[in-house]
Amino acid sequence: MEIIEDRHGKKSTTITSQLAIEAWHEIIGEQTTADAMLDRFLHTVHRSNIKGESMRNELKTKQYI
């Protein structure tokens, strides 16, 4: 939270996750902290959702061909 607070509104920050935003509260555990972090993340976000098969699986299959 300290890192996010320090950078919020001042610098760009890239965050990647395999978790859906809806699952963050459960994983973070602390409701107030999760709310504060998500509020800052989602306020000026550029969000990209990537769908499809795992690139690892695709590359693994190509290695054996």
Buried (B, 14 or more C-beta within 10 A) or exposed (E): EEEBEEEBEEEEEEEEEEEEEEEBBEEBEEEEEBEBBBEBBEEEEEEEEEEEEEEEEEEEEEEEE
